[in-house]
């Protein structure tokens, strides 16, 4: 099985560092970064922030390691790190994910 992991980060510097570490350590085959606008409740207040979202492509058995590593690198007290199952995909791409992760 394969997973996408969705993560939100404070800024491009943090997003780039997390993405590079995950790929360098072979916890992810690929990480996409893109700017987002978020609205959420934190500390009893509505927050409106610019953030950077990450989409991580990995294998199911690496999800716990990815979560642990992201928590070590992330500046948020409670970072958004969620795993989404990939039901189907292009077989050659999924084989590449296998090859690029440990």
Biopython code that builds the backbone (N, CA, C, O; Angstrom):
import numpy as np
from Bio.PDB.StructureBuilder import StructureBuilder

atoms = [
    (1, "UNK", "N", (0.835, -1.196, 0.000)),
    (1, "UNK", "CA", (0.000, 0.000, 0.000)),
    (1, "UNK", "C", (0.873, 1.250, 0.000)),
    (1, "UNK", "O", (2.019, 1.250, 0.449)),
    (2, "UNK", "N", (0.284, 2.294, -0.516)),
    (2, "UNK", "CA", (0.973, 3.570, -0.620)),
    (2, "UNK", "C", (0.128, 4.646, 0.046)),
    (2, "UNK", "O", (-1.088, 4.512, 0.184)),
    (3, "UNK", "N", (0.799, 5.714, 0.455)),
    (3, "UNK", "CA", (0.123, 6.802, 1.159)),
    (3, "UNK", "C", (0.570, 8.148, 0.635)),
    (3, "UNK", "O", (1.690, 8.321, 0.155)),
    (4, "UNK", "N", (-0.350, 9.098, 0.745)),
    (4, "UNK", "CA", (-0.017, 10.513, 0.651)),
    (4, "UNK", "C", (-0.080, 11.036, 2.073)),
    (4, "UNK", "O", (-0.991, 10.683, 2.822)),
    (5, "UNK", "N", (0.861, 11.860, 2.449)),
    (5, "UNK", "CA", (0.813, 12.507, 3.754)),
    (5, "UNK", "C", (0.733, 14.004, 3.506)),
    (5, "UNK", "O", (1.577, 14.589, 2.826)),
    (6, "UNK", "N", (-0.305, 14.607, 4.076)),
    (6, "UNK", "CA", (-0.541, 16.042, 3.940)),
    (6, "UNK", "C", (-0.041, 16.728, 5.202)),
    (6, "UNK", "O", (-0.401, 16.346, 6.316)),
    (7, "UNK", "N", (0.802, 17.755, 5.015)),
    (7, "UNK", "CA", (1.408, 18.485, 6.128)),
    (7, "UNK", "C", (1.292, 19.976, 5.835)),
    (7, "UNK", "O", (1.487, 20.400, 4.696)),
    (8, "UNK", "N", (0.978, 20.774, 6.853)),
    (8, "UNK", "CA", (1.044, 22.222, 6.696)),
    (8, "UNK", "C", (2.216, 22.747, 7.519)),
    (8, "UNK", "O", (2.510, 22.243, 8.603)),
    (9, "UNK", "N", (2.879, 23.772, 6.981)),
    (9, "UNK", "CA", (4.060, 24.343, 7.634)),
    (9, "UNK", "C", (3.953, 25.866, 7.670)),
    (9, "UNK", "O", (3.114, 26.461, 6.995)),
    (10, "UNK", "N", (4.811, 26.473, 8.462)),
    (10, "UNK", "CA", (4.757, 27.923, 8.674)),
    (10, "UNK", "C", (5.203, 28.738, 7.468)),
    (10, "UNK", "O", (4.604, 29.766, 7.155)),
    (11, "UNK", "N", (6.251, 28.282, 6.794)),
    (11, "UNK", "CA", (6.824, 29.087, 5.711)),
    (11, "UNK", "C", (7.636, 28.204, 4.763)),
    (11, "UNK", "O", (7.805, 27.007, 4.999)),
    (12, "UNK", "N", (8.125, 28.807, 3.704)),
    (12, "UNK", "CA", (8.858, 28.061, 2.675)),
    (12, "UNK", "C", (10.144, 27.445, 3.222)),
    (12, "UNK", "O", (10.509, 26.331, 2.844)),
    (13, "UNK", "N", (10.825, 28.160, 4.105)),
    (13, "UNK", "CA", (12.083, 27.640, 4.660)),
    (13, "UNK", "C", (11.836, 26.342, 5.426)),
    (13, "UNK", "O", (12.550, 25.358, 5.232)),
    (14, "UNK", "N", (10.832, 26.340, 6.289)),
    (14, "UNK", "CA", (10.510, 25.136, 7.049)),
    (14, "UNK", "C", (10.027, 24.019, 6.125)),
    (14, "UNK", "O", (10.429, 22.866, 6.282)),
    (15, "UNK", "N", (9.176, 24.353, 5.171)),
    (15, "UNK", "CA", (8.654, 23.353, 4.233)),
    (15, "UNK", "C", (9.781, 22.709, 3.431)),
    (15, "UNK", "O", (9.813, 21.491, 3.262)),
    (16, "UNK", "N", (10.687, 23.518, 2.947)),
    (16, "UNK", "CA", (11.809, 23.003, 2.156)),
    (16, "UNK", "C", (12.681, 22.078, 3.000)),
    (16, "UNK", "O", (13.101, 21.022, 2.527)),
    (17, "UNK", "N", (12.953, 22.461, 4.232)),
    (17, "UNK", "CA", (13.793, 21.630, 5.109)),
    (17, "UNK", "C", (13.129, 20.287, 5.373)),
    (17, "UNK", "O", (13.776, 19.246, 5.264)),
    (18, "UNK", "N", (11.850, 20.297, 5.719)),
    (18, "UNK", "CA", (11.141, 19.047, 5.981)),
    (18, "UNK", "C", (11.139, 18.163, 4.733)),
    (18, "UNK", "O", (11.418, 16.967, 4.814)),
    (19, "UNK", "N", (10.826, 18.755, 3.585)),
    (19, "UNK", "CA", (10.780, 17.999, 2.333)),
    (19, "UNK", "C", (12.134, 17.378, 2.012)),
    (19, "UNK", "O", (12.217, 16.201, 1.660)),
    (20, "UNK", "N", (13.186, 18.171, 2.136)),
    (20, "UNK", "CA", (14.518, 17.662, 1.813)),
    (20, "UNK", "C", (14.937, 16.539, 2.753)),
    (20, "UNK", "O", (15.514, 15.548, 2.305)),
    (21, "UNK", "N", (14.658, 16.672, 4.043)),
    (21, "UNK", "CA", (15.020, 15.626, 5.001)),
    (21, "UNK", "C", (14.276, 14.332, 4.686)),
    (21, "UNK", "O", (14.873, 13.256, 4.693)),
    (22, "UNK", "N", (12.976, 14.430, 4.411)),
    (22, "UNK", "CA", (12.190, 13.222, 4.127)),
    (22, "UNK", "C", (12.704, 12.486, 2.891)),
    (22, "UNK", "O", (12.769, 11.257, 2.879)),
    (23, "UNK", "N", (13.067, 13.235, 1.857)),
    (23, "UNK", "CA", (13.581, 12.597, 0.638)),
    (23, "UNK", "C", (15.007, 12.077, 0.866)),
    (23, "UNK", "O", (15.328, 10.958, 0.467)),
    (24, "UNK", "N", (15.857, 12.884, 1.504)),
    (24, "UNK", "CA", (17.232, 12.451, 1.753)),
    (24, "UNK", "C", (17.286, 11.186, 2.606)),
    (24, "UNK", "O", (18.130, 10.318, 2.382)),
    (25, "UNK", "N", (16.386, 11.081, 3.581)),
    (25, "UNK", "CA", (16.372, 9.917, 4.464)),
    (25, "UNK", "C", (15.542, 8.757, 3.903)),
    (25, "UNK", "O", (15.329, 7.752, 4.582)),
    (26, "UNK", "N", (15.079, 8.906, 2.663)),
    (26, "UNK", "CA", (14.295, 7.890, 1.958)),
    (26, "UNK", "C", (12.995, 7.514, 2.667)),
    (26, "UNK", "O", (12.504, 6.392, 2.540)),
    (27, "UNK", "N", (12.450, 8.467, 3.411)),
    (27, "UNK", "CA", (11.133, 8.283, 4.007)),
    (27, "UNK", "C", (10.043, 8.666, 3.020)),
    (27, "UNK", "O", (8.885, 8.286, 3.189)),
    (28, "UNK", "N", (10.411, 9.416, 1.994)),
    (28, "UNK", "CA", (9.491, 9.834, 0.935)),
    (28, "UNK", "C", (10.198, 9.731, -0.406)),
    (28, "UNK", "O", (11.399, 9.979, -0.511)),
    (29, "UNK", "N", (9.439, 9.364, -1.424)),
    (29, "UNK", "CA", (9.983, 9.351, -2.782)),
    (29, "UNK", "C", (9.955, 10.757, -3.369)),
    (29, "UNK", "O", (10.827, 11.132, -4.153)),
    (30, "UNK", "N", (8.943, 11.530, -2.979)),
    (30, "UNK", "CA", (8.745, 12.859, -3.542)),
    (30, "UNK", "C", (7.920, 13.683, -2.563)),
    (30, "UNK", "O", (7.063, 13.144, -1.862)),
    (31, "UNK", "N", (8.174, 14.987, -2.513)),
    (31, "UNK", "CA", (7.368, 15.909, -1.714)),
    (31, "UNK", "C", (7.065, 17.133, -2.563)),
    (31, "UNK", "O", (7.974, 17.761, -3.105)),
    (32, "UNK", "N", (5.781, 17.471, -2.677)),
    (32, "UNK", "CA", (5.362, 18.688, -3.375)),
    (32, "UNK", "C", (5.109, 19.778, -2.349)),
    (32, "UNK", "O", (4.572, 19.509, -1.274)),
    (33, "UNK", "N", (5.493, 21.012, -2.673)),
    (33, "UNK", "CA", (5.266, 22.171, -1.799)),
    (33, "UNK", "C", (4.436, 23.196, -2.551)),
    (33, "UNK", "O", (4.667, 23.459, -3.731)),
    (34, "UNK", "N", (3.469, 23.771, -1.853)),
    (34, "UNK", "CA", (2.698, 24.838, -2.485)),
    (34, "UNK", "C", (2.095, 25.757, -1.430)),
    (34, "UNK", "O", (1.757, 25.309, -0.335)),
    (35, "UNK", "N", (1.957, 27.060, -1.759)),
    (35, "UNK", "CA", (1.400, 28.024, -0.805)),
    (35, "UNK", "C", (-0.109, 27.848, -0.660)),
    (35, "UNK", "O", (-0.815, 27.555, -1.624)),
    (36, "UNK", "N", (-0.578, 28.035, 0.568)),
    (36, "UNK", "CA", (-2.015, 27.961, 0.850)),
    (36, "UNK", "C", (-2.402, 29.093, 1.801)),
    (36, "UNK", "O", (-1.546, 29.686, 2.457)),
    (37, "UNK", "N", (-3.686, 29.381, 1.866)),
    (37, "UNK", "CA", (-4.254, 30.325, 2.840)),
    (37, "UNK", "C", (-5.123, 29.509, 3.774)),
    (37, "UNK", "O", (-6.050, 28.835, 3.324)),
    (38, "UNK", "N", (-4.842, 29.558, 5.061)),
    (38, "UNK", "CA", (-5.563, 28.742, 6.034)),
    (38, "UNK", "C", (-6.366, 29.607, 6.998)),
    (38, "UNK", "O", (-5.943, 30.696, 7.386)),
    (39, "UNK", "N", (-7.524, 29.098, 7.370)),
    (39, "UNK", "CA", (-8.348, 29.693, 8.421)),
    (39, "UNK", "C", (-8.636, 28.575, 9.409)),
    (39, "UNK", "O", (-9.151, 27.523, 9.031)),
    (40, "UNK", "N", (-8.307, 28.801, 10.666)),
    (40, "UNK", "CA", (-8.490, 27.767, 11.681)),
    (40, "UNK", "C", (-8.635, 28.416, 13.055)),
    (40, "UNK", "O", (-8.308, 29.588, 13.243)),
    (41, "UNK", "N", (-9.125, 27.638, 14.000)),
    (41, "UNK", "CA", (-9.248, 28.111, 15.379)),
    (41, "UNK", "C", (-8.064, 27.576, 16.173)),
    (41, "UNK", "O", (-7.780, 26.379, 16.155)),
    (42, "UNK", "N", (-7.377, 28.479, 16.871)),
    (42, "UNK", "CA", (-6.280, 28.100, 17.741)),
    (42, "UNK", "C", (-6.272, 29.042, 18.938)),
    (42, "UNK", "O", (-6.388, 30.257, 18.775)),
    (43, "UNK", "N", (-6.140, 28.497, 20.116)),
    (43, "UNK", "CA", (-6.121, 29.283, 21.360)),
    (43, "UNK", "C", (-7.361, 30.170, 21.457)),
    (43, "UNK", "O", (-7.292, 31.336, 21.843)),
    (44, "UNK", "N", (-8.502, 29.571, 21.092)),
    (44, "UNK", "CA", (-9.812, 30.243, 21.189)),
    (44, "UNK", "C", (-9.959, 31.463, 20.274)),
    (44, "UNK", "O", (-10.832, 32.303, 20.492)),
    (45, "UNK", "N", (-9.112, 31.555, 19.259)),
    (45, "UNK", "CA", (-9.210, 32.659, 18.301)),
    (45, "UNK", "C", (-9.204, 32.102, 16.885)),
    (45, "UNK", "O", (-8.583, 31.074, 16.614)),
    (46, "UNK", "N", (-9.900, 32.788, 15.985)),
    (46, "UNK", "CA", (-9.840, 32.438, 14.565)),
    (46, "UNK", "C", (-8.535, 33.001, 14.003)),
    (46, "UNK", "O", (-8.246, 34.190, 14.133)),
    (47, "UNK", "N", (-7.765, 32.130, 13.384)),
    (47, "UNK", "CA", (-6.480, 32.508, 12.790)),
    (47, "UNK", "C", (-6.608, 32.498, 11.269)),
    (47, "UNK", "O", (-7.282, 31.635, 10.706)),
    (48, "UNK", "N", (-5.976, 33.436, 10.619)),
    (48, "UNK", "CA", (-5.904, 33.509, 9.156)),
    (48, "UNK", "C", (-4.432, 33.637, 8.785)),
    (48, "UNK", "O", (-3.799, 34.662, 9.040)),
    (49, "UNK", "N", (-3.904, 32.588, 8.183)),
    (49, "UNK", "CA", (-2.460, 32.529, 7.946)),
    (49, "UNK", "C", (-2.124, 32.061, 6.540)),
    (49, "UNK", "O", (-2.866, 31.290, 5.932)),
    (50, "UNK", "N", (-1.014, 32.531, 6.041)),
    (50, "UNK", "CA", (-0.401, 31.952, 4.852)),
    (50, "UNK", "C", (0.502, 30.831, 5.339)),
    (50, "UNK", "O", (1.287, 31.014, 6.269)),
    (51, "UNK", "N", (0.386, 29.676, 4.711)),
    (51, "UNK", "CA", (1.204, 28.527, 5.077)),
    (51, "UNK", "C", (1.722, 27.871, 3.797)),
    (51, "UNK", "O", (1.341, 28.241, 2.686)),
    (52, "UNK", "N", (2.584, 26.908, 3.985)),
    (52, "UNK", "CA", (3.043, 26.072, 2.877)),
    (52, "UNK", "C", (2.563, 24.656, 3.171)),
    (52, "UNK", "O", (2.812, 24.122, 4.251)),
    (53, "UNK", "N", (1.878, 24.054, 2.211)),
    (53, "UNK", "CA", (1.408, 22.675, 2.347)),
    (53, "UNK", "C", (2.388, 21.739, 1.646)),
    (53, "UNK", "O", (2.993, 22.082, 0.631)),
    (54, "UNK", "N", (2.522, 20.566, 2.214)),
    (54, "UNK", "CA", (3.355, 19.521, 1.622)),
    (54, "UNK", "C", (2.477, 18.315, 1.324)),
    (54, "UNK", "O", (1.595, 17.967, 2.108)),
    (55, "UNK", "N", (2.727, 17.686, 0.187)),
    (55, "UNK", "CA", (2.138, 16.390, -0.121)),
    (55, "UNK", "C", (3.304, 15.421, -0.305)),
    (55, "UNK", "O", (4.129, 15.575, -1.206)),
    (56, "UNK", "N", (3.347, 14.429, 0.566)),
    (56, "UNK", "CA", (4.430, 13.458, 0.616)),
    (56, "UNK", "C", (3.940, 12.148, 0.007)),
    (56, "UNK", "O", (2.856, 11.675, 0.349)),
    (57, "UNK", "N", (4.726, 11.562, -0.888)),
    (57, "UNK", "CA", (4.408, 10.242, -1.445)),
    (57, "UNK", "C", (5.322, 9.220, -0.797)),
    (57, "UNK", "O", (6.546, 9.342, -0.844)),
    (58, "UNK", "N", (4.706, 8.196, -0.184)),
    (58, "UNK", "CA", (5.491, 7.206, 0.539)),
    (58, "UNK", "C", (4.761, 5.874, 0.598)),
    (58, "UNK", "O", (3.678, 5.712, 0.035)),
    (59, "UNK", "N", (5.371, 4.933, 1.287)),
    (59, "UNK", "CA", (4.763, 3.619, 1.500)),
    (59, "UNK", "C", (4.074, 3.590, 2.859)),
    (59, "UNK", "O", (4.452, 4.312, 3.782)),
    (60, "UNK", "N", (3.068, 2.750, 2.960)),
    (60, "UNK", "CA", (2.282, 2.612, 4.182)),
    (60, "UNK", "C", (3.159, 2.352, 5.401)),
    (60, "UNK", "O", (2.951, 2.944, 6.460)),
    (61, "UNK", "N", (4.137, 1.468, 5.247)),
    (61, "UNK", "CA", (4.938, 1.088, 6.410)),
    (61, "UNK", "C", (5.874, 2.194, 6.901)),
    (61, "UNK", "O", (6.490, 2.055, 7.958)),
    (62, "UNK", "N", (5.987, 3.288, 6.147)),
    (62, "UNK", "CA", (6.853, 4.395, 6.562)),
    (62, "UNK", "C", (6.085, 5.553, 7.211)),
    (62, "UNK", "O", (6.700, 6.513, 7.675)),
    (63, "UNK", "N", (4.770, 5.476, 7.248)),
    (63, "UNK", "CA", (3.963, 6.600, 7.746)),
    (63, "UNK", "C", (4.341, 6.984, 9.176)),
    (63, "UNK", "O", (4.526, 8.169, 9.454)),
    (64, "UNK", "N", (4.458, 6.031, 10.079)),
    (64, "UNK", "CA", (4.800, 6.365, 11.467)),
    (64, "UNK", "C", (6.171, 7.029, 11.564)),
    (64, "UNK", "O", (6.356, 7.952, 12.357)),
    (65, "UNK", "N", (7.124, 6.571, 10.769)),
    (65, "UNK", "CA", (8.453, 7.183, 10.765)),
    (65, "UNK", "C", (8.396, 8.605, 10.210)),
    (65, "UNK", "O", (9.080, 9.496, 10.714)),
    (66, "UNK", "N", (7.584, 8.818, 9.176)),
    (66, "UNK", "CA", (7.423, 10.168, 8.619)),
    (66, "UNK", "C", (6.822, 11.092, 9.681)),
    (66, "UNK", "O", (7.319, 12.198, 9.896)),
    (67, "UNK", "N", (5.771, 10.647, 10.334)),
    (67, "UNK", "CA", (5.134, 11.472, 11.367)),
    (67, "UNK", "C", (6.139, 11.823, 12.462)),
    (67, "UNK", "O", (6.237, 12.981, 12.869)),
    (68, "UNK", "N", (6.873, 10.839, 12.932)),
    (68, "UNK", "CA", (7.869, 11.083, 13.976)),
    (68, "UNK", "C", (8.917, 12.094, 13.525)),
    (68, "UNK", "O", (9.261, 13.013, 14.268)),
    (69, "UNK", "N", (9.420, 11.922, 12.314)),
    (69, "UNK", "CA", (10.478, 12.820, 11.807)),
    (69, "UNK", "C", (9.944, 14.226, 11.608)),
    (69, "UNK", "O", (10.624, 15.194, 11.947)),
    (70, "UNK", "N", (8.746, 14.357, 11.066)),
    (70, "UNK", "CA", (8.171, 15.692, 10.857)),
    (70, "UNK", "C", (7.980, 16.390, 12.202)),
    (70, "UNK", "O", (8.284, 17.577, 12.325)),
    (71, "UNK", "N", (7.489, 15.685, 13.197)),
    (71, "UNK", "CA", (7.309, 16.288, 14.523)),
    (71, "UNK", "C", (8.641, 16.797, 15.082)),
    (71, "UNK", "O", (8.671, 17.818, 15.768)),
    (72, "UNK", "N", (9.737, 16.097, 14.795)),
    (72, "UNK", "CA", (11.059, 16.534, 15.257)),
    (72, "UNK", "C", (11.498, 17.825, 14.571)),
    (72, "UNK", "O", (12.199, 18.639, 15.173)),
    (73, "UNK", "N", (11.093, 18.017, 13.326)),
    (73, "UNK", "CA", (11.541, 19.158, 12.524)),
    (73, "UNK", "C", (10.588, 20.351, 12.554)),
    (73, "UNK", "O", (10.990, 21.468, 12.229)),
    (74, "UNK", "N", (9.361, 20.132, 12.931)),
    (74, "UNK", "CA", (8.285, 21.119, 12.770)),
    (74, "UNK", "C", (8.246, 22.117, 13.915)),
    (74, "UNK", "O", (8.533, 21.769, 15.060)),
    (75, "UNK", "N", (7.893, 23.352, 13.606)),
    (75, "UNK", "CA", (7.835, 24.396, 14.632)),
    (75, "UNK", "C", (6.486, 24.477, 15.344)),
    (75, "UNK", "O", (6.403, 25.050, 16.431)),
    (76, "UNK", "N", (5.432, 23.920, 14.757)),
    (76, "UNK", "CA", (4.112, 23.997, 15.393)),
    (76, "UNK", "C", (4.032, 23.086, 16.616)),
    (76, "UNK", "O", (4.644, 22.019, 16.656)),
    (77, "UNK", "N", (3.272, 23.528, 17.605)),
    (77, "UNK", "CA", (3.007, 22.708, 18.785)),
    (77, "UNK", "C", (2.204, 21.464, 18.400)),
    (77, "UNK", "O", (2.458, 20.367, 18.897)),
    (78, "UNK", "N", (1.227, 21.656, 17.500)),
    (78, "UNK", "CA", (0.378, 20.555, 17.029)),
    (78, "UNK", "C", (0.305, 20.633, 15.495)),
    (78, "UNK", "O", (-0.658, 21.170, 14.949)),
    (79, "UNK", "N", (1.310, 20.104, 14.809)),
    (79, "UNK", "CA", (1.305, 20.207, 13.342)),
    (79, "UNK", "C", (0.247, 19.306, 12.695)),
    (79, "UNK", "O", (-0.077, 18.232, 13.202)),
    (80, "UNK", "N", (-0.273, 19.775, 11.570)),
    (80, "UNK", "CA", (-1.172, 18.956, 10.755)),
    (80, "UNK", "C", (-0.308, 17.961, 9.987)),
    (80, "UNK", "O", (0.492, 18.344, 9.133)),
    (81, "UNK", "N", (-0.482, 16.688, 10.302)),
    (81, "UNK", "CA", (0.204, 15.609, 9.587)),
    (81, "UNK", "C", (-0.833, 14.508, 9.454)),
    (81, "UNK", "O", (-1.127, 13.812, 10.426)),
    (82, "UNK", "N", (-1.392, 14.341, 8.258)),
    (82, "UNK", "CA", (-2.418, 13.317, 8.068)),
    (82, "UNK", "C", (-2.056, 12.416, 6.893)),
    (82, "UNK", "O", (-1.472, 12.855, 5.902)),
    (83, "UNK", "N", (-2.415, 11.163, 7.033)),
    (83, "UNK", "CA", (-2.119, 10.150, 6.030)),
    (83, "UNK", "C", (-3.393, 9.821, 5.246)),
    (83, "UNK", "O", (-4.468, 9.660, 5.823)),
    (84, "UNK", "N", (-3.251, 9.725, 3.937)),
    (84, "UNK", "CA", (-4.364, 9.425, 3.039)),
    (84, "UNK", "C", (-3.970, 8.214, 2.187)),
    (84, "UNK", "O", (-2.918, 8.216, 1.548)),
    (85, "UNK", "N", (-4.807, 7.197, 2.183)),
    (85, "UNK", "CA", (-4.510, 5.987, 1.406)),
    (85, "UNK", "C", (-4.640, 6.242, -0.091)),
    (85, "UNK", "O", (-5.543, 6.946, -0.544)),
    (86, "UNK", "N", (-3.728, 5.659, -0.839)),
    (86, "UNK", "CA", (-3.800, 5.674, -2.296)),
    (86, "UNK", "C", (-4.439, 4.353, -2.703)),
    (86, "UNK", "O", (-3.841, 3.293, -2.516)),
    (87, "UNK", "N", (-5.633, 4.404, -3.251)),
    (87, "UNK", "CA", (-6.341, 3.182, -3.640)),
    (87, "UNK", "C", (-5.794, 2.590, -4.931)),
    (87, "UNK", "O", (-5.635, 1.375, -5.049)),
    (88, "UNK", "N", (-5.511, 3.449, -5.887)),
    (88, "UNK", "CA", (-4.971, 3.014, -7.177)),
    (88, "UNK", "C", (-4.001, 4.066, -7.672)),
    (88, "UNK", "O", (-4.020, 5.212, -7.223)),
    (89, "UNK", "N", (-3.153, 3.660, -8.604)),
    (89, "UNK", "CA", (-2.210, 4.590, -9.191)),
    (89, "UNK", "C", (-1.508, 3.939, -10.369)),
    (89, "UNK", "O", (-1.612, 2.733, -10.594)),
    (90, "UNK", "N", (-0.797, 4.760, -11.106)),
    (90, "UNK", "CA", (-0.020, 4.287, -12.242)),
    (90, "UNK", "C", (1.072, 3.358, -11.726)),
    (90, "UNK", "O", (1.907, 3.775, -10.923)),
    (91, "UNK", "N", (1.079, 2.119, -12.169)),
    (91, "UNK", "CA", (1.959, 1.096, -11.608)),
    (91, "UNK", "C", (3.439, 1.471, -11.692)),
    (91, "UNK", "O", (4.192, 1.193, -10.759)),
    (92, "UNK", "N", (3.865, 2.087, -12.774)),
    (92, "UNK", "CA", (5.276, 2.469, -12.896)),
    (92, "UNK", "C", (5.641, 3.543, -11.868)),
    (92, "UNK", "O", (6.750, 3.537, -11.333)),
    (93, "UNK", "N", (4.717, 4.461, -11.590)),
    (93, "UNK", "CA", (4.976, 5.472, -10.566)),
    (93, "UNK", "C", (5.071, 4.821, -9.189)),
    (93, "UNK", "O", (5.968, 5.146, -8.412)),
    (94, "UNK", "N", (4.163, 3.913, -8.887)),
    (94, "UNK", "CA", (4.174, 3.259, -7.580)),
    (94, "UNK", "C", (5.426, 2.393, -7.407)),
    (94, "UNK", "O", (5.956, 2.299, -6.300)),
    (95, "UNK", "N", (5.899, 1.769, -8.467)),
    (95, "UNK", "CA", (7.158, 1.018, -8.405)),
    (95, "UNK", "C", (8.326, 1.961, -8.130)),
    (95, "UNK", "O", (9.269, 1.606, -7.423)),
    (96, "UNK", "N", (8.255, 3.164, -8.695)),
    (96, "UNK", "CA", (9.287, 4.178, -8.437)),
    (96, "UNK", "C", (9.272, 4.585, -6.957)),
    (96, "UNK", "O", (10.329, 4.746, -6.348)),
    (97, "UNK", "N", (8.083, 4.748, -6.383)),
    (97, "UNK", "CA", (7.971, 5.057, -4.952)),
    (97, "UNK", "C", (8.643, 3.950, -4.132)),
    (97, "UNK", "O", (9.370, 4.234, -3.181)),
    (98, "UNK", "N", (8.399, 2.699, -4.501)),
    (98, "UNK", "CA", (9.053, 1.569, -3.830)),
    (98, "UNK", "C", (10.577, 1.695, -3.889)),
    (98, "UNK", "O", (11.278, 1.549, -2.887)),
    (99, "UNK", "N", (11.053, 1.968, -5.085)),
    (99, "UNK", "CA", (12.500, 2.027, -5.312)),
    (99, "UNK", "C", (13.166, 3.164, -4.531)),
    (99, "UNK", "O", (14.297, 3.012, -4.069)),
    (100, "UNK", "N", (12.486, 4.288, -4.381)),
    (100, "UNK", "CA", (13.087, 5.476, -3.788)),
    (100, "UNK", "C", (12.927, 5.598, -2.288)),
    (100, "UNK", "O", (13.491, 6.506, -1.678)),
    (101, "UNK", "N", (12.156, 4.686, -1.672)),
    (101, "UNK", "CA", (11.978, 4.719, -0.224)),
    (101, "UNK", "C", (12.560, 3.466, 0.391)),
    (101, "UNK", "O", (12.722, 2.450, -0.285)),
    (102, "UNK", "N", (12.878, 3.540, 1.684)),
    (102, "UNK", "CA", (13.478, 2.358, 2.325)),
    (102, "UNK", "C", (12.495, 1.639, 3.200)),
    (102, "UNK", "O", (12.838, 0.627, 3.811)),
]
sb = StructureBuilder()
sb.init_structure("model")
sb.init_model(0)
sb.init_chain("A")
sb.init_seg("    ")
for serial, (resi, resn, name, xyz) in enumerate(atoms, 1):
    if name == "N":
        sb.init_residue(resn, " ", resi, " ")
    sb.init_atom(name, np.array(xyz, "f"), 0.0, 1.0, " ", f" {name:<3s}", serial, name[0])
structure = sb.get_structure()
